[in-house]
Amino acid sequence: MPGTAISAPEVTHVSKHGLWLLRGDEELFLPFEQFPWFRQATIEQITQVEAPGPDHLYWPDLDIDLAVESIRHPEAFPLISHG
């Protein structure tokens, strides 16, 4: 039985505070404070997002891989790179 099809992820808004991502019928907010890798990225880099799996997001231009759960519950994933 095939899995549930979801539409491709789409960045719907970027502000000085973070970005909003629409994934199927779920909207996720990625604040730059918790996801600093996006802060200096261009709009083009941020909007090039792929979903290689149902619980996985990938930004190829930035080489950023994120589990959807890490966006929903960033407190459970406390390691942040400050590079």
Distance bins in CASP14 RR format, pairs under 12 A and 6 or more apart:
PFRMAT RR
TARGET T0000
AUTHOR 0000-0000-0000
RMODE 2
METHOD distances of the structure
MODEL  1
2 54 0 0 0 0 0 1 0 0 0 0 0
3 53 0 0 0 0 0 1 0 0 0 0 0
3 54 1 0 0 1 0 0 0 0 0 0 0
4 24 0 0 0 0 1 0 0 0 0 0 0
4 25 0 0 0 0 0 1 0 0 0 0 0
4 53 0 0 0 0 0 1 0 0 0 0 0
4 54 1 0 0 1 0 0 0 0 0 0 0
5 24 0 0 0 0 1 0 0 0 0 0 0
5 51 0 0 0 0 0 1 0 0 0 0 0
5 53 0 0 0 0 0 1 0 0 0 0 0
5 54 0 0 0 0 1 0 0 0 0 0 0
6 22 0 0 0 0 0 1 0 0 0 0 0
6 23 1 0 0 1 0 0 0 0 0 0 0
6 24 1 0 1 0 0 0 0 0 0 0 0
6 25 0 0 0 0 1 0 0 0 0 0 0
6 26 0 0 0 0 1 0 0 0 0 0 0
6 51 1 0 0 1 0 0 0 0 0 0 0
6 53 0 0 0 0 1 0 0 0 0 0 0
6 54 1 0 0 1 0 0 0 0 0 0 0
6 55 0 0 0 0 0 1 0 0 0 0 0
6 56 0 0 0 0 0 1 0 0 0 0 0
6 57 0 0 0 0 0 1 0 0 0 0 0
6 68 0 0 0 0 0 1 0 0 0 0 0
7 21 0 0 0 0 0 1 0 0 0 0 0
7 22 0 0 0 0 1 0 0 0 0 0 0
7 23 1 0 0 1 0 0 0 0 0 0 0
7 24 1 0 1 0 0 0 0 0 0 0 0
7 25 0 0 0 0 1 0 0 0 0 0 0
7 26 0 0 0 0 0 1 0 0 0 0 0
7 51 0 0 0 0 1 0 0 0 0 0 0
8 21 0 0 0 0 0 1 0 0 0 0 0
8 22 0 0 0 0 1 0 0 0 0 0 0
8 23 0 0 0 0 1 0 0 0 0 0 0
8 24 0 0 0 0 1 0 0 0 0 0 0
8 47 0 0 0 0 0 1 0 0 0 0 0
8 48 0 0 0 0 0 1 0 0 0 0 0
8 49 0 0 0 0 1 0 0 0 0 0 0
8 50 1 0 0 1 0 0 0 0 0 0 0
8 51 1 0 0 1 0 0 0 0 0 0 0
8 52 0 0 0 0 0 1 0 0 0 0 0
8 53 0 0 0 0 0 1 0 0 0 0 0
8 57 0 0 0 0 0 1 0 0 0 0 0
8 58 0 0 0 0 0 1 0 0 0 0 0
9 19 0 0 0 0 0 1 0 0 0 0 0
9 20 0 0 0 0 0 1 0 0 0 0 0
9 21 1 0 1 0 0 0 0 0 0 0 0
9 22 1 0 0 1 0 0 0 0 0 0 0
9 23 1 0 1 0 0 0 0 0 0 0 0
9 24 1 0 0 1 0 0 0 0 0 0 0
9 26 0 0 0 0 1 0 0 0 0 0 0
9 27 0 0 0 0 0 1 0 0 0 0 0
9 28 0 0 0 0 1 0 0 0 0 0 0
9 30 0 0 0 0 0 1 0 0 0 0 0
9 46 0 0 0 0 0 1 0 0 0 0 0
9 47 0 0 0 0 1 0 0 0 0 0 0
9 48 0 0 0 0 0 1 0 0 0 0 0
9 49 1 0 1 0 0 0 0 0 0 0 0
9 50 1 0 0 1 0 0 0 0 0 0 0
9 51 1 0 1 0 0 0 0 0 0 0 0
9 52 0 0 0 0 0 1 0 0 0 0 0
9 53 0 0 0 0 0 1 0 0 0 0 0
9 54 0 0 0 0 0 1 0 0 0 0 0
9 55 0 0 0 0 0 1 0 0 0 0 0
9 56 0 0 0 0 0 1 0 0 0 0 0
9 57 1 0 0 1 0 0 0 0 0 0 0
9 58 0 0 0 0 1 0 0 0 0 0 0
9 59 0 0 0 0 1 0 0 0 0 0 0
9 66 0 0 0 0 0 1 0 0 0 0 0
9 68 0 0 0 0 1 0 0 0 0 0 0
9 71 0 0 0 0 0 1 0 0 0 0 0
10 19 0 0 0 0 0 1 0 0 0 0 0
10 20 0 0 0 0 1 0 0 0 0 0 0
10 21 1 0 0 1 0 0 0 0 0 0 0
10 22 1 0 1 0 0 0 0 0 0 0 0
10 23 1 0 0 1 0 0 0 0 0 0 0
10 24 0 0 0 0 1 0 0 0 0 0 0
10 26 0 0 0 0 0 1 0 0 0 0 0
10 27 0 0 0 0 1 0 0 0 0 0 0
10 28 0 0 0 0 0 1 0 0 0 0 0
10 46 0 0 0 0 0 1 0 0 0 0 0
10 47 1 0 0 1 0 0 0 0 0 0 0
10 48 0 0 0 0 0 1 0 0 0 0 0
10 49 1 0 0 1 0 0 0 0 0 0 0
10 50 0 0 0 0 0 1 0 0 0 0 0
10 51 0 0 0 0 0 1 0 0 0 0 0
10 57 0 0 0 0 0 1 0 0 0 0 0
11 18 0 0 0 0 0 1 0 0 0 0 0
11 19 1 0 1 0 0 0 0 0 0 0 0
11 20 1 0 0 1 0 0 0 0 0 0 0
11 21 1 0 1 0 0 0 0 0 0 0 0
11 22 1 0 0 1 0 0 0 0 0 0 0
11 23 0 0 0 0 0 1 0 0 0 0 0
11 27 0 0 0 0 0 1 0 0 0 0 0
11 28 0 0 0 0 0 1 0 0 0 0 0
11 29 0 0 0 0 0 1 0 0 0 0 0
11 30 0 0 0 0 1 0 0 0 0 0 0
11 38 0 0 0 0 1 0 0 0 0 0 0
11 41 0 0 0 0 0 1 0 0 0 0 0
11 42 0 0 0 0 0 1 0 0 0 0 0
11 43 0 0 0 0 1 0 0 0 0 0 0
11 44 0 0 0 0 0 1 0 0 0 0 0
11 45 0 0 0 0 0 1 0 0 0 0 0
11 46 1 0 1 0 0 0 0 0 0 0 0
11 47 1 0 1 0 0 0 0 0 0 0 0
11 48 0 0 0 0 1 0 0 0 0 0 0
11 49 1 0 0 1 0 0 0 0 0 0 0
11 50 0 0 0 0 0 1 0 0 0 0 0
11 57 0 0 0 0 0 1 0 0 0 0 0
11 59 0 0 0 0 1 0 0 0 0 0 0
12 18 0 0 0 0 0 1 0 0 0 0 0
12 19 0 0 0 0 1 0 0 0 0 0 0
12 20 1 0 1 0 0 0 0 0 0 0 0
12 21 1 0 0 1 0 0 0 0 0 0 0
12 22 1 0 1 0 0 0 0 0 0 0 0
12 23 0 0 0 0 0 1 0 0 0 0 0
12 24 0 0 0 0 0 1 0 0 0 0 0
12 26 0 0 0 0 0 1 0 0 0 0 0
12 27 1 0 0 1 0 0 0 0 0 0 0
12 28 0 0 0 0 0 1 0 0 0 0 0
12 29 0 0 0 0 0 1 0 0 0 0 0
12 30 0 0 0 0 0 1 0 0 0 0 0
12 46 0 0 0 0 0 1 0 0 0 0 0
12 47 0 0 0 0 1 0 0 0 0 0 0
12 49 0 0 0 0 0 1 0 0 0 0 0
13 19 1 0 0 1 0 0 0 0 0 0 0
13 20 1 0 1 0 0 0 0 0 0 0 0
13 21 0 0 0 0 1 0 0 0 0 0 0
13 22 0 0 0 0 1 0 0 0 0 0 0
13 27 0 0 0 0 1 0 0 0 0 0 0
13 28 0 0 0 0 0 1 0 0 0 0 0
13 29 0 0 0 0 1 0 0 0 0 0 0
13 30 0 0 0 0 0 1 0 0 0 0 0
13 43 0 0 0 0 0 1 0 0 0 0 0
13 46 0 0 0 0 0 1 0 0 0 0 0
13 47 0 0 0 0 0 1 0 0 0 0 0
14 20 1 0 0 1 0 0 0 0 0 0 0
14 21 0 0 0 0 0 1 0 0 0 0 0
14 29 0 0 0 0 0 1 0 0 0 0 0
14 30 0 0 0 0 1 0 0 0 0 0 0
14 31 0 0 0 0 0 1 0 0 0 0 0
14 32 0 0 0 0 1 0 0 0 0 0 0
14 35 0 0 0 0 0 1 0 0 0 0 0
14 38 0 0 0 0 1 0 0 0 0 0 0
14 39 0 0 0 0 0 1 0 0 0 0 0
14 41 0 0 0 0 1 0 0 0 0 0 0
14 42 0 0 0 0 0 1 0 0 0 0 0
14 43 1 0 0 1 0 0 0 0 0 0 0
14 44 0 0 0 0 0 1 0 0 0 0 0
14 45 0 0 0 0 0 1 0 0 0 0 0
14 46 1 0 0 1 0 0 0 0 0 0 0
14 47 0 0 0 0 1 0 0 0 0 0 0
14 49 0 0 0 0 0 1 0 0 0 0 0
15 29 0 0 0 0 1 0 0 0 0 0 0
15 30 0 0 0 0 0 1 0 0 0 0 0
15 31 0 0 0 0 1 0 0 0 0 0 0
15 32 0 0 0 0 1 0 0 0 0 0 0
15 38 0 0 0 0 0 1 0 0 0 0 0
15 39 0 0 0 0 0 1 0 0 0 0 0
15 43 0 0 0 0 0 1 0 0 0 0 0
15 46 0 0 0 0 0 1 0 0 0 0 0
16 31 0 0 0 0 0 1 0 0 0 0 0
16 32 1 0 0 1 0 0 0 0 0 0 0
16 33 0 0 0 0 0 1 0 0 0 0 0
16 38 0 0 0 0 0 1 0 0 0 0 0
16 39 0 0 0 0 1 0 0 0 0 0 0
17 29 0 0 0 0 1 0 0 0 0 0 0
17 30 0 0 0 0 1 0 0 0 0 0 0
17 31 1 0 1 0 0 0 0 0 0 0 0
17 32 1 0 0 1 0 0 0 0 0 0 0
17 33 0 0 0 0 1 0 0 0 0 0 0
17 34 0 0 0 0 0 1 0 0 0 0 0
17 35 0 0 0 0 0 1 0 0 0 0 0
17 38 0 0 0 0 0 1 0 0 0 0 0
17 39 0 0 0 0 0 1 0 0 0 0 0
18 28 0 0 0 0 0 1 0 0 0 0 0
18 29 1 0 0 1 0 0 0 0 0 0 0
18 30 1 0 1 0 0 0 0 0 0 0 0
18 31 1 0 1 0 0 0 0 0 0 0 0
18 32 1 0 1 0 0 0 0 0 0 0 0
18 33 0 0 0 0 1 0 0 0 0 0 0
18 34 0 0 0 0 1 0 0 0 0 0 0
18 35 1 0 0 1 0 0 0 0 0 0 0
18 36 0 0 0 0 0 1 0 0 0 0 0
18 37 0 0 0 0 0 1 0 0 0 0 0
18 38 1 0 0 1 0 0 0 0 0 0 0
18 39 0 0 0 0 1 0 0 0 0 0 0
18 41 0 0 0 0 0 1 0 0 0 0 0
18 46 0 0 0 0 1 0 0 0 0 0 0
18 71 0 0 0 0 0 1 0 0 0 0 0
19 27 0 0 0 0 0 1 0 0 0 0 0
19 28 0 0 0 0 1 0 0 0 0 0 0
19 29 1 0 0 1 0 0 0 0 0 0 0
19 30 1 0 1 0 0 0 0 0 0 0 0
19 31 0 0 0 0 1 0 0 0 0 0 0
19 32 0 0 0 0 1 0 0 0 0 0 0
19 34 0 0 0 0 0 1 0 0 0 0 0
19 35 0 0 0 0 1 0 0 0 0 0 0
19 37 0 0 0 0 0 1 0 0 0 0 0
19 38 1 0 0 1 0 0 0 0 0 0 0
19 39 0 0 0 0 1 0 0 0 0 0 0
19 41 0 0 0 0 1 0 0 0 0 0 0
19 43 0 0 0 0 1 0 0 0 0 0 0
19 45 0 0 0 0 0 1 0 0 0 0 0
19 46 1 0 1 0 0 0 0 0 0 0 0
19 47 0 0 0 0 1 0 0 0 0 0 0
19 49 0 0 0 0 1 0 0 0 0 0 0
19 57 0 0 0 0 0 1 0 0 0 0 0
19 59 0 0 0 0 0 1 0 0 0 0 0
19 62 0 0 0 0 0 1 0 0 0 0 0
19 64 0 0 0 0 0 1 0 0 0 0 0
19 66 0 0 0 0 0 1 0 0 0 0 0
19 71 0 0 0 0 0 1 0 0 0 0 0
20 26 0 0 0 0 0 1 0 0 0 0 0
20 27 1 0 1 0 0 0 0 0 0 0 0
20 28 1 0 0 1 0 0 0 0 0 0 0
20 29 1 0 1 0 0 0 0 0 0 0 0
20 30 1 0 0 1 0 0 0 0 0 0 0
20 31 0 0 0 0 0 1 0 0 0 0 0
20 38 0 0 0 0 0 1 0 0 0 0 0
20 46 0 0 0 0 0 1 0 0 0 0 0
20 47 0 0 0 0 0 1 0 0 0 0 0
20 49 0 0 0 0 0 1 0 0 0 0 0
20 71 0 0 0 0 0 1 0 0 0 0 0
21 27 1 0 0 1 0 0 0 0 0 0 0
21 28 1 0 1 0 0 0 0 0 0 0 0
21 29 1 0 0 1 0 0 0 0 0 0 0
21 30 1 0 0 1 0 0 0 0 0 0 0
21 31 0 0 0 0 0 1 0 0 0 0 0
21 35 0 0 0 0 0 1 0 0 0 0 0
21 38 0 0 0 0 0 1 0 0 0 0 0
21 46 0 0 0 0 1 0 0 0 0 0 0
21 47 0 0 0 0 1 0 0 0 0 0 0
21 49 1 0 0 1 0 0 0 0 0 0 0
21 50 0 0 0 0 0 1 0 0 0 0 0
21 51 0 0 0 0 0 1 0 0 0 0 0
21 57 1 0 0 1 0 0 0 0 0 0 0
21 59 0 0 0 0 0 1 0 0 0 0 0
21 66 0 0 0 0 1 0 0 0 0 0 0
21 68 0 0 0 0 1 0 0 0 0 0 0
21 71 1 0 0 1 0 0 0 0 0 0 0
21 72 0 0 0 0 0 1 0 0 0 0 0
22 28 1 0 0 1 0 0 0 0 0 0 0
22 29 0 0 0 0 0 1 0 0 0 0 0
22 47 0 0 0 0 0 1 0 0 0 0 0
22 49 0 0 0 0 0 1 0 0 0 0 0
22 51 0 0 0 0 0 1 0 0 0 0 0
22 57 0 0 0 0 0 1 0 0 0 0 0
23 29 0 0 0 0 0 1 0 0 0 0 0
23 30 0 0 0 0 0 1 0 0 0 0 0
23 49 0 0 0 0 1 0 0 0 0 0 0
23 50 0 0 0 0 0 1 0 0 0 0 0
23 51 1 0 0 1 0 0 0 0 0 0 0
23 53 0 0 0 0 0 1 0 0 0 0 0
23 54 0 0 0 0 1 0 0 0 0 0 0
23 55 0 0 0 0 0 1 0 0 0 0 0
23 56 0 0 0 0 0 1 0 0 0 0 0
23 57 1 0 0 1 0 0 0 0 0 0 0
23 66 0 0 0 0 0 1 0 0 0 0 0
23 68 1 0 0 1 0 0 0 0 0 0 0
23 71 0 0 0 0 1 0 0 0 0 0 0
23 72 0 0 0 0 0 1 0 0 0 0 0
24 51 0 0 0 0 1 0 0 0 0 0 0
24 54 0 0 0 0 0 1 0 0 0 0 0
24 68 0 0 0 0 0 1 0 0 0 0 0
26 51 0 0 0 0 0 1 0 0 0 0 0
26 54 0 0 0 0 0 1 0 0 0 0 0
26 55 0 0 0 0 0 1 0 0 0 0 0
26 57 0 0 0 0 0 1 0 0 0 0 0
26 68 0 0 0 0 1 0 0 0 0 0 0
26 71 0 0 0 0 1 0 0 0 0 0 0
26 72 0 0 0 0 1 0 0 0 0 0 0
27 71 0 0 0 0 0 1 0 0 0 0 0
27 72 0 0 0 0 0 1 0 0 0 0 0
28 34 0 0 0 0 0 1 0 0 0 0 0
28 35 0 0 0 0 0 1 0 0 0 0 0
28 49 0 0 0 0 0 1 0 0 0 0 0
28 57 0 0 0 0 1 0 0 0 0 0 0
28 66 0 0 0 0 1 0 0 0 0 0 0
28 67 0 0 0 0 0 1 0 0 0 0 0
28 68 1 0 0 1 0 0 0 0 0 0 0
28 69 0 0 0 0 0 1 0 0 0 0 0
28 70 0 0 0 0 0 1 0 0 0 0 0
28 71 1 0 1 0 0 0 0 0 0 0 0
28 72 1 0 0 1 0 0 0 0 0 0 0
28 73 0 0 0 0 0 1 0 0 0 0 0
28 74 0 0 0 0 0 1 0 0 0 0 0
29 35 0 0 0 0 1 0 0 0 0 0 0
29 38 0 0 0 0 0 1 0 0 0 0 0
29 71 0 0 0 0 1 0 0 0 0 0 0
29 72 0 0 0 0 0 1 0 0 0 0 0
29 74 0 0 0 0 0 1 0 0 0 0 0
30 36 0 0 0 0 0 1 0 0 0 0 0
30 37 0 0 0 0 1 0 0 0 0 0 0
30 38 1 0 0 1 0 0 0 0 0 0 0
30 39 0 0 0 0 0 1 0 0 0 0 0
30 41 0 0 0 0 0 1 0 0 0 0 0
30 46 0 0 0 0 1 0 0 0 0 0 0
30 49 0 0 0 0 0 1 0 0 0 0 0
30 57 0 0 0 0 1 0 0 0 0 0 0
30 59 0 0 0 0 0 1 0 0 0 0 0
30 64 0 0 0 0 0 1 0 0 0 0 0
30 66 0 0 0 0 1 0 0 0 0 0 0
30 68 0 0 0 0 0 1 0 0 0 0 0
30 70 0 0 0 0 1 0 0 0 0 0 0
30 71 1 0 1 0 0 0 0 0 0 0 0
30 72 0 0 0 0 0 1 0 0 0 0 0
30 74 0 0 0 0 1 0 0 0 0 0 0
31 38 0 0 0 0 1 0 0 0 0 0 0
31 39 0 0 0 0 0 1 0 0 0 0 0
31 71 0 0 0 0 1 0 0 0 0 0 0
31 74 0 0 0 0 1 0 0 0 0 0 0
31 80 0 0 0 0 0 1 0 0 0 0 0
32 38 1 0 0 1 0 0 0 0 0 0 0
32 39 1 0 1 0 0 0 0 0 0 0 0
32 40 0 0 0 0 1 0 0 0 0 0 0
32 41 0 0 0 0 1 0 0 0 0 0 0
32 46 0 0 0 0 0 1 0 0 0 0 0
32 74 0 0 0 0 0 1 0 0 0 0 0
32 80 0 0 0 0 0 1 0 0 0 0 0
33 39 0 0 0 0 1 0 0 0 0 0 0
33 74 0 0 0 0 1 0 0 0 0 0 0
33 80 0 0 0 0 1 0 0 0 0 0 0
33 82 0 0 0 0 0 1 0 0 0 0 0
34 66 0 0 0 0 0 1 0 0 0 0 0
34 70 0 0 0 0 1 0 0 0 0 0 0
34 71 0 0 0 0 1 0 0 0 0 0 0
34 72 0 0 0 0 0 1 0 0 0 0 0
34 73 0 0 0 0 0 1 0 0 0 0 0
34 74 1 0 1 0 0 0 0 0 0 0 0
34 75 0 0 0 0 1 0 0 0 0 0 0
34 76 0 0 0 0 0 1 0 0 0 0 0
34 77 0 0 0 0 1 0 0 0 0 0 0
34 78 0 0 0 0 1 0 0 0 0 0 0
34 79 0 0 0 0 0 1 0 0 0 0 0
34 80 1 0 0 1 0 0 0 0 0 0 0
34 81 0 0 0 0 0 1 0 0 0 0 0
35 41 0 0 0 0 0 1 0 0 0 0 0
35 46 0 0 0 0 0 1 0 0 0 0 0
35 57 0 0 0 0 0 1 0 0 0 0 0
35 59 0 0 0 0 0 1 0 0 0 0 0
35 62 0 0 0 0 0 1 0 0 0 0 0
35 64 0 0 0 0 1 0 0 0 0 0 0
35 66 1 0 0 1 0 0 0 0 0 0 0
35 70 0 0 0 0 1 0 0 0 0 0 0
35 71 1 0 0 1 0 0 0 0 0 0 0
35 74 1 0 0 1 0 0 0 0 0 0 0
35 77 0 0 0 0 0 1 0 0 0 0 0
35 80 0 0 0 0 1 0 0 0 0 0 0
35 81 0 0 0 0 0 1 0 0 0 0 0
36 62 0 0 0 0 0 1 0 0 0 0 0
36 64 0 0 0 0 0 1 0 0 0 0 0
36 74 0 0 0 0 0 1 0 0 0 0 0
36 79 0 0 0 0 0 1 0 0 0 0 0
36 80 1 0 0 1 0 0 0 0 0 0 0
36 81 1 0 0 1 0 0 0 0 0 0 0
36 82 1 0 0 1 0 0 0 0 0 0 0
36 83 0 0 0 0 1 0 0 0 0 0 0
37 45 0 0 0 0 0 1 0 0 0 0 0
37 46 0 0 0 0 0 1 0 0 0 0 0
37 59 0 0 0 0 1 0 0 0 0 0 0
37 61 0 0 0 0 0 1 0 0 0 0 0
37 62 1 0 0 1 0 0 0 0 0 0 0
37 63 0 0 0 0 1 0 0 0 0 0 0
37 64 1 0 1 0 0 0 0 0 0 0 0
37 65 0 0 0 0 0 1 0 0 0 0 0
37 66 0 0 0 0 1 0 0 0 0 0 0
37 80 0 0 0 0 1 0 0 0 0 0 0
37 81 1 0 0 1 0 0 0 0 0 0 0
37 82 0 0 0 0 0 1 0 0 0 0 0
37 83 0 0 0 0 1 0 0 0 0 0 0
38 45 0 0 0 0 1 0 0 0 0 0 0
38 46 1 0 1 0 0 0 0 0 0 0 0
38 47 0 0 0 0 0 1 0 0 0 0 0
38 48 0 0 0 0 0 1 0 0 0 0 0
38 49 0 0 0 0 0 1 0 0 0 0 0
38 57 0 0 0 0 0 1 0 0 0 0 0
38 59 0 0 0 0 1 0 0 0 0 0 0
38 61 0 0 0 0 0 1 0 0 0 0 0
38 62 1 0 0 1 0 0 0 0 0 0 0
38 64 1 0 0 1 0 0 0 0 0 0 0
38 66 0 0 0 0 0 1 0 0 0 0 0
38 71 0 0 0 0 0 1 0 0 0 0 0
38 81 0 0 0 0 0 1 0 0 0 0 0
39 45 0 0 0 0 0 1 0 0 0 0 0
39 46 0 0 0 0 0 1 0 0 0 0 0
39 62 0 0 0 0 0 1 0 0 0 0 0
39 64 0 0 0 0 0 1 0 0 0 0 0
39 80 0 0 0 0 0 1 0 0 0 0 0
39 81 0 0 0 0 0 1 0 0 0 0 0
39 82 0 0 0 0 0 1 0 0 0 0 0
39 83 0 0 0 0 0 1 0 0 0 0 0
40 46 0 0 0 0 0 1 0 0 0 0 0
40 62 0 0 0 0 1 0 0 0 0 0 0
40 83 0 0 0 0 0 1 0 0 0 0 0
41 47 0 0 0 0 1 0 0 0 0 0 0
41 48 0 0 0 0 1 0 0 0 0 0 0
41 49 0 0 0 0 0 1 0 0 0 0 0
41 59 1 0 0 1 0 0 0 0 0 0 0
41 61 1 0 0 1 0 0 0 0 0 0 0
41 62 1 0 1 0 0 0 0 0 0 0 0
41 63 0 0 0 0 0 1 0 0 0 0 0
41 64 0 0 0 0 1 0 0 0 0 0 0
42 48 0 0 0 0 1 0 0 0 0 0 0
42 59 0 0 0 0 0 1 0 0 0 0 0
42 61 0 0 0 0 1 0 0 0 0 0 0
42 62 0 0 0 0 1 0 0 0 0 0 0
43 49 0 0 0 0 0 1 0 0 0 0 0
43 61 0 0 0 0 0 1 0 0 0 0 0
44 59 0 0 0 0 0 1 0 0 0 0 0
44 60 0 0 0 0 0 1 0 0 0 0 0
44 61 1 0 0 1 0 0 0 0 0 0 0
44 62 0 0 0 0 0 1 0 0 0 0 0
45 59 1 0 0 1 0 0 0 0 0 0 0
45 60 0 0 0 0 1 0 0 0 0 0 0
45 61 1 0 1 0 0 0 0 0 0 0 0
45 62 1 0 1 0 0 0 0 0 0 0 0
45 63 0 0 0 0 0 1 0 0 0 0 0
45 64 0 0 0 0 1 0 0 0 0 0 0
46 57 0 0 0 0 0 1 0 0 0 0 0
46 59 1 0 0 1 0 0 0 0 0 0 0
46 60 0 0 0 0 0 1 0 0 0 0 0
46 61 0 0 0 0 1 0 0 0 0 0 0
46 62 1 0 0 1 0 0 0 0 0 0 0
46 64 0 0 0 0 1 0 0 0 0 0 0
47 59 0 0 0 0 1 0 0 0 0 0 0
47 60 0 0 0 0 0 1 0 0 0 0 0
47 61 0 0 0 0 1 0 0 0 0 0 0
47 62 0 0 0 0 0 1 0 0 0 0 0
48 57 0 0 0 0 0 1 0 0 0 0 0
48 58 0 0 0 0 1 0 0 0 0 0 0
48 59 1 0 0 1 0 0 0 0 0 0 0
48 60 1 0 0 1 0 0 0 0 0 0 0
48 61 1 0 1 0 0 0 0 0 0 0 0
48 62 0 0 0 0 1 0 0 0 0 0 0
48 63 0 0 0 0 0 1 0 0 0 0 0
48 64 0 0 0 0 0 1 0 0 0 0 0
49 56 0 0 0 0 0 1 0 0 0 0 0
49 57 1 0 1 0 0 0 0 0 0 0 0
49 58 1 0 0 1 0 0 0 0 0 0 0
49 59 1 0 1 0 0 0 0 0 0 0 0
49 60 0 0 0 0 1 0 0 0 0 0 0
49 61 0 0 0 0 1 0 0 0 0 0 0
49 62 0 0 0 0 1 0 0 0 0 0 0
49 64 0 0 0 0 1 0 0 0 0 0 0
49 65 0 0 0 0 0 1 0 0 0 0 0
49 66 0 0 0 0 1 0 0 0 0 0 0
49 68 0 0 0 0 0 1 0 0 0 0 0
49 71 0 0 0 0 0 1 0 0 0 0 0
50 56 0 0 0 0 1 0 0 0 0 0 0
50 57 1 0 0 1 0 0 0 0 0 0 0
50 58 1 0 1 0 0 0 0 0 0 0 0
50 59 1 0 0 1 0 0 0 0 0 0 0
50 60 1 0 0 1 0 0 0 0 0 0 0
50 61 0 0 0 0 0 1 0 0 0 0 0
50 62 0 0 0 0 0 1 0 0 0 0 0
50 63 0 0 0 0 0 1 0 0 0 0 0
50 64 0 0 0 0 0 1 0 0 0 0 0
50 65 0 0 0 0 0 1 0 0 0 0 0
50 66 0 0 0 0 0 1 0 0 0 0 0
51 57 1 0 1 0 0 0 0 0 0 0 0
51 58 1 0 0 1 0 0 0 0 0 0 0
51 59 0 0 0 0 0 1 0 0 0 0 0
51 60 0 0 0 0 0 1 0 0 0 0 0
51 65 0 0 0 0 0 1 0 0 0 0 0
51 66 0 0 0 0 0 1 0 0 0 0 0
51 67 0 0 0 0 0 1 0 0 0 0 0
51 68 0 0 0 0 1 0 0 0 0 0 0
52 58 1 0 1 0 0 0 0 0 0 0 0
52 59 0 0 0 0 0 1 0 0 0 0 0
52 60 0 0 0 0 1 0 0 0 0 0 0
52 65 0 0 0 0 1 0 0 0 0 0 0
52 66 0 0 0 0 0 1 0 0 0 0 0
52 67 0 0 0 0 0 1 0 0 0 0 0
52 68 0 0 0 0 0 1 0 0 0 0 0
53 65 0 0 0 0 0 1 0 0 0 0 0
53 66 0 0 0 0 0 1 0 0 0 0 0
53 67 0 0 0 0 0 1 0 0 0 0 0
53 68 0 0 0 0 1 0 0 0 0 0 0
54 67 0 0 0 0 0 1 0 0 0 0 0
54 68 0 0 0 0 1 0 0 0 0 0 0
54 69 0 0 0 0 0 1 0 0 0 0 0
55 65 0 0 0 0 0 1 0 0 0 0 0
55 66 0 0 0 0 1 0 0 0 0 0 0
55 67 1 0 0 1 0 0 0 0 0 0 0
55 68 1 0 1 0 0 0 0 0 0 0 0
55 69 1 0 0 1 0 0 0 0 0 0 0
55 70 0 0 0 0 1 0 0 0 0 0 0
55 71 0 0 0 0 0 1 0 0 0 0 0
55 72 0 0 0 0 1 0 0 0 0 0 0
56 64 0 0 0 0 0 1 0 0 0 0 0
56 65 1 0 0 1 0 0 0 0 0 0 0
56 66 1 0 0 1 0 0 0 0 0 0 0
56 67 1 0 0 1 0 0 0 0 0 0 0
56 68 1 0 0 1 0 0 0 0 0 0 0
56 69 0 0 0 0 1 0 0 0 0 0 0
56 70 0 0 0 0 0 1 0 0 0 0 0
56 71 0 0 0 0 0 1 0 0 0 0 0
57 64 0 0 0 0 1 0 0 0 0 0 0
57 65 1 0 0 1 0 0 0 0 0 0 0
57 66 1 0 1 0 0 0 0 0 0 0 0
57 67 1 0 0 1 0 0 0 0 0 0 0
57 68 1 0 0 1 0 0 0 0 0 0 0
57 69 0 0 0 0 0 1 0 0 0 0 0
57 70 0 0 0 0 1 0 0 0 0 0 0
57 71 1 0 0 1 0 0 0 0 0 0 0
57 72 0 0 0 0 0 1 0 0 0 0 0
58 64 1 0 0 1 0 0 0 0 0 0 0
58 65 1 0 1 0 0 0 0 0 0 0 0
58 66 1 0 0 1 0 0 0 0 0 0 0
58 67 0 0 0 0 0 1 0 0 0 0 0
58 68 0 0 0 0 0 1 0 0 0 0 0
59 65 0 0 0 0 1 0 0 0 0 0 0
59 66 0 0 0 0 1 0 0 0 0 0 0
64 70 0 0 0 0 0 1 0 0 0 0 0
64 71 0 0 0 0 0 1 0 0 0 0 0
64 81 0 0 0 0 0 1 0 0 0 0 0
65 71 0 0 0 0 0 1 0 0 0 0 0
66 72 0 0 0 0 0 1 0 0 0 0 0
66 74 0 0 0 0 1 0 0 0 0 0 0
66 77 0 0 0 0 1 0 0 0 0 0 0
67 73 0 0 0 0 1 0 0 0 0 0 0
67 74 0 0 0 0 0 1 0 0 0 0 0
67 76 0 0 0 0 0 1 0 0 0 0 0
67 77 1 0 0 1 0 0 0 0 0 0 0
68 74 0 0 0 0 0 1 0 0 0 0 0
68 77 0 0 0 0 0 1 0 0 0 0 0
69 75 0 0 0 0 0 1 0 0 0 0 0
69 76 1 0 0 1 0 0 0 0 0 0 0
69 77 1 0 0 1 0 0 0 0 0 0 0
70 76 1 0 0 1 0 0 0 0 0 0 0
70 77 1 0 1 0 0 0 0 0 0 0 0
70 78 0 0 0 0 0 1 0 0 0 0 0
70 79 0 0 0 0 1 0 0 0 0 0 0
70 80 0 0 0 0 0 1 0 0 0 0 0
71 77 0 0 0 0 1 0 0 0 0 0 0
74 80 0 0 0 0 1 0 0 0 0 0 0
END
